[in-house]
C-alpha cells in the first residue's frame, strides 16, 4: 500500500518546547555534548559526551546533574519506569563499554551524586566495536547488548544489589546487530535484528541453549525495531511495510512504503521517522542500515508520521527541516528531538475533536471504528451512528441508514428517525425501525399504532401475526384497536385471549368477526363470575344466531348446573407396524376419543394429523361429571328480557327452570306466570291441533289448587289472549261457578252454558233459574237449547228452586216461550199442588185428633182417680209388697228399688230417660228462642223459607217474652 492510500488527518497539536531563558537549562538541547536521551518517572534524562547525566523536570529545567562516567561518552541511557533506577552505558573505542546502575533516590555523602549500585564492563570478546542495540528487563535481571560486529552479549545477575553478574555472548553474526528486544512470557525470548535477518533466541525457560531461530531473512536498520507493550508484539519497520512478530512468529504486516529511520510506539500509534529520499542511495547500503550518515543529511528534510495500523490512517504527518535524533514519551505526550537541538511536543487531540474532524470529511465508518477502539460508552457511539445514518439518508442510501439508526436505537429519540421514513416508499424501513423499538421496550402507544398501520397498509398478515405472537412488549389496547380497525380480527382475538381480556375477546368475535358460535363457546369456558356479565351483554345476539346452545347456557347457569368447559389433550394413537396393526386398530375403534378417525386403517396423513393435533394442543370437551362451581344463581326474571323474539327458546328455558328443586316462591310465581303467558302467545300463533295442544299445556299449568300464579294475572292473560278455558278454570277454582255460567251466557255460547249447567248445576242450584232466563231470551238460543229447557223446568220443579208464579213471570218477559212449551210443567205443577193441599188437610186433621186425645188424657189424670193393678215391681220383677210406690205412668216399684235422694222428688226410672229428653228439648227451644242470628242464618240457607219460619215458630221464636 502506497503512502497515498492511507487517509491522513491532523489529530495532534504540535508545539515547540521552549527552554528556560536562564541557566544551564537554556541551551541543554542545543549543546553538542548531548549524546543520548530517555524519559521516565516524570523526568527527562540526558546523557552527554563528557559523561554527565542531567535530569530535567516537566518544566524542562535541569533539576540535577551528576558525573556518571569518567571516561567515554554516554551512548545509551534507560530509566526503569516506576523506580528510581537509572542505567547508563559509556563507550570509548579504547576500552570495553562500561555499564552502571544508579539509585537516584540515594546519594553519596561525599559528592552528593546518586549512589551507584553496580558497575560492569561489557565484554565483546575483546573486540572494540560500538554498541548498536541495547535492551533490559524491567527488573534489570537481564540485559542484552548488541554490537556492530554482529555479537550479542546477555548479562544476568543482581545488578541492583551488586551481587555479581554473568555475561555470555549468545549470538554472533557477520551482519551488524541493529536491534535487540526482550519478550517475557512462559519463556524469555530475545528478538534479534541484523541488517539481513530477524531472529529469536530463547534465553530462559524451555528451549534455552538452542541456536537462534530465523523468523525472516530480511533485517532492518538501526532504530527500526521496537516493542509494543500493549499487545506484546515486536514491531519492525522496513521500506515496504510495518511488520509485527508475536509468540507464534510473524504476525500481520501493514503495507506502508517508504524508507524508515526510526520507530517508536505511542499509545495506539506507530511513530515513524523517514529520512529524505534524496539522501538515500539507489541501492540498499549496509552502512545505512548500520546507521552511517552522510555529511549533508543535516540539511535535508525528514518526514515524521504517526500511524494507526489497525484502522490504516495517519494521525499526523509533517516534514522536518532537521534530522530526528530521538523520540520520547512522557507526561502523556510524544516528544521529538531534532539534531539542531529543537524539542517538539505532540499532544493528541481529544476524542471529540478527532471525531469532529472525521465528521467534516464524512468518514463515519472510520469514526465508528475509531470510537470502538477508543472504548467510548454506548451513548457517544450512538451519536456517531446517528450522524452516520443522517449522512446516508441524505445520500439516499436508506437501507444502510436504517441499519445505523437501529444500532443507535437505545438513546435516540424515535421521532427523529420516524419523521425521515414517513414516505410510503420507505415503509419497509419504517417497519424495521418500529419493530426494533418494540424489541427494546422503547415503543409508545403511537409507535404501536403506526407499526400496525404499516402492516395493514402492506397487508402483511404474516408479519402482523409474528409481531403479536412474539411476546414483544406493546400497548395491548392500542394493538387490539388497530387490528380491529384493519380487519385483522383473528389477531385481535389472539391478543385479547393471551392477556385474559375476556370481554374484548367476546366483543371482537361478535361485533367484528361475526363468529357467534366461537363467542358462545368462549363464554362457556369462563368461570361463572366472568361468564354471566358477558352472557347477559350479548344474550340477544347469541340467541339470534345460536339459539339452542345459548339457551342451554342460560339453563345451566340459572339452574346451578353451569360448568366451564375444559380442554383435555387428545391422546395420539400410534399404529404399530406389522400384522398386529389391524388388531390394535380394531381395539381403538371401541375407545371413545374425541375427534378420532373412524377408519380402522388410518392413512399416514391421518396419523400425522393426530400427532400434529397432540403437538399443537388440540383439545376436546372435559369430563361432564365434574362438580359445578359454587356461584350465586341469579333470579330467573333477569333473563326474561334476553328471550324477546325467541318464544320457543324462552319456553324451553322456563320449563327447565321449573324442574329444579327448592325454587323461591317469588321466582316460582314469575316462572309460572311467564310460562303461562308464553303458552298462550304461542297458541295464538298456531291453528288447529297445534293451537289446542298449546292451550292444553297452558291449562295444565294452571290446573290445580296450589298453583303459584296470581288469579288476577291468569284472568288478565286469559282475557288478553281470549283463552276462555283459563278464565273458567280460575273461576272454578275460586268457586265462582255462577260467573262461569254467566261468561258463557254473555258470549251467547249456548253449548258452553249447557255444559257449565250440567257440571256446576248440582252444586249451584241458582244456575237453573238463570239458565231458564237465558234459554228463553231469544228464539235462536231456545232453538240451540233444544230439550234442555224441559230439563231445567223439571229440575226447578223437583228442587223447588222457583215458585210456579216466578217461572211464569220469567217466561212472560218476552214472547219467545209459548204456552205449549210449558203446558206439561204447568199441569204437573197444578196436580202436585192439589195433592199436597189434600195431604196437608189430612195431616192437619190427624194433628187435631191427636191433640184432642192428649188434652183429654191430661184432664183425666188431673180430675179422675188412677187405678194401679200391677202386681210386680217394674224394677226387680218380684211381687210388690209394702212399702210400694206407684207412678201415674202405670209403673210400680218397691220403695227400696228406687234411688231416692233427700229433698228430691221421686221419678219413674223407666220414664226418666224420656222425660229428660223432653225437658232438654224444651230447654233447647227456649234457648234458641233468643238466638235470632241462628234463625236468620237458617232462613238464608233454607230452600223452603216458609217451612223454616214455621219450624222456628214452633220453637217459640215468635213468642213474646213472658214478664215474671
HELIX and SHEET records of a PDB file:
HELIX    1   1 UNK A    3  UNK A    5  5                                   3    
HELIX    2   2 UNK A   24  UNK A   27  5                                   4    
HELIX    3   3 UNK A  277  UNK A  279  5                                   3    
HELIX    4   4 UNK A  286  UNK A  290  1                                   5    
HELIX    5   5 UNK A  295  UNK A  299  5                                   5    
HELIX    6   6 UNK A  351  UNK A  360  1                                  10    
HELIX    7   7 UNK A  364  UNK A  374  1                                  11    
HELIX    8   8 UNK A  378  UNK A  395  1                                  18    
HELIX    9   9 UNK A  398  UNK A  407  1                                  10    
HELIX   10  10 UNK A  409  UNK A  411  5                                   3    
HELIX   11  11 UNK A  414  UNK A  418  1                                   5    
HELIX   12  12 UNK A  419  UNK A  421  5                                   3    
HELIX   13  13 UNK A  424  UNK A  426  5                                   3    
HELIX   14  14 UNK A  427  UNK A  439  1                                  13    
HELIX   15  15 UNK A  445  UNK A  458  1                                  14    
HELIX   16  16 UNK A  461  UNK A  469  1                                   9    
HELIX   17  17 UNK A  476  UNK A  485  1                                  10    
HELIX   18  18 UNK A  489  UNK A  498  1                                  10    
HELIX   19  19 UNK A  502  UNK A  507  1                                   6    
HELIX   20  20 UNK A  508  UNK A  512  3                                   5    
HELIX   21  21 UNK A  516  UNK A  524  1                                   9    
HELIX   22  22 UNK A  528  UNK A  537  1                                  10    
HELIX   23  23 UNK A  539  UNK A  545  1                                   7    
HELIX   24  24 UNK A  547  UNK A  558  1                                  12    
HELIX   25  25 UNK A  581  UNK A  588  1                                   8    
HELIX   26  26 UNK A  604  UNK A  615  1                                  12    
HELIX   27  27 UNK A  637  UNK A  640  1                                   4    
HELIX   28  28 UNK A  641  UNK A  643  5                                   3    
HELIX   29  29 UNK A  647  UNK A  658  1                                  12    
HELIX   30  30 UNK A  665  UNK A  684  1                                  20    
HELIX   31  31 UNK A  689  UNK A  702  1                                  14    
HELIX   32  32 UNK A  711  UNK A  720  1                                  10    
HELIX   33  33 UNK A  724  UNK A  733  1                                  10    
HELIX   34  34 UNK A  737  UNK A  746  1                                  10    
HELIX   35  35 UNK A  750  UNK A  760  1                                  11    
HELIX   36  36 UNK A  766  UNK A  775  1                                  10    
HELIX   37  37 UNK A  779  UNK A  785  1                                   7    
HELIX   38  38 UNK A  788  UNK A  799  1                                  12    
HELIX   39  39 UNK A  804  UNK A  811  1                                   8    
HELIX   40  40 UNK A  819  UNK A  863  1                                  45    
HELIX   41  41 UNK A  895  UNK A  897  5                                   3    
HELIX   42  42 UNK A  909  UNK A  928  1                                  20    
HELIX   43  43 UNK A  932  UNK A  941  1                                  10    
HELIX   44  44 UNK A  945  UNK A  954  1                                  10    
SHEET    1   A 5 UNK A   7  UNK A   8  0                                        
SHEET    2   A 5 UNK A 313  UNK A 320  1                                        
SHEET    3   A 5 UNK A 302  UNK A 308 -1                                        
SHEET    4   A 5 UNK A 269  UNK A 274 -1                                        
SHEET    5   A 5 UNK A 262  UNK A 266 -1                                        
SHEET    1   B 4 UNK A  12  UNK A  16  0                                        
SHEET    2   B 4 UNK A 343  UNK A 348 -1                                        
SHEET    3   B 4 UNK A 333  UNK A 338 -1                                        
SHEET    4   B 4 UNK A 324  UNK A 330 -1                                        
SHEET    1   C 4 UNK A  34  UNK A  40  0                                        
SHEET    2   C 4 UNK A  43  UNK A  48 -1                                        
SHEET    3   C 4 UNK A  52  UNK A  56 -1                                        
SHEET    4   C 4 UNK A  62  UNK A  67 -1                                        
SHEET    1   D 4 UNK A  73  UNK A  79  0                                        
SHEET    2   D 4 UNK A  85  UNK A  92 -1                                        
SHEET    3   D 4 UNK A  95  UNK A 107 -1                                        
SHEET    4   D 4 UNK A 114  UNK A 121 -1                                        
SHEET    1   E 4 UNK A 131  UNK A 136  0                                        
SHEET    2   E 4 UNK A 142  UNK A 147 -1                                        
SHEET    3   E 4 UNK A 152  UNK A 157 -1                                        
SHEET    4   E 4 UNK A 165  UNK A 171 -1                                        
SHEET    1   F 4 UNK A 177  UNK A 183  0                                        
SHEET    2   F 4 UNK A 188  UNK A 194 -1                                        
SHEET    3   F 4 UNK A 198  UNK A 204 -1                                        
SHEET    4   F 4 UNK A 213  UNK A 216 -1                                        
SHEET    1   G 4 UNK A 225  UNK A 228  0                                        
SHEET    2   G 4 UNK A 233  UNK A 237 -1                                        
SHEET    3   G 4 UNK A 241  UNK A 246 -1                                        
SHEET    4   G 4 UNK A 249  UNK A 255 -1                                        
SHEET    1   H 2 UNK A 567  UNK A 569  0                                        
SHEET    2   H 2 UNK A 619  UNK A 621 -1                                        
SHEET    1   I 2 UNK A 884  UNK A 886  0                                        
SHEET    2   I 2 UNK A 892  UNK A 894 -1                                        
END                                                                             
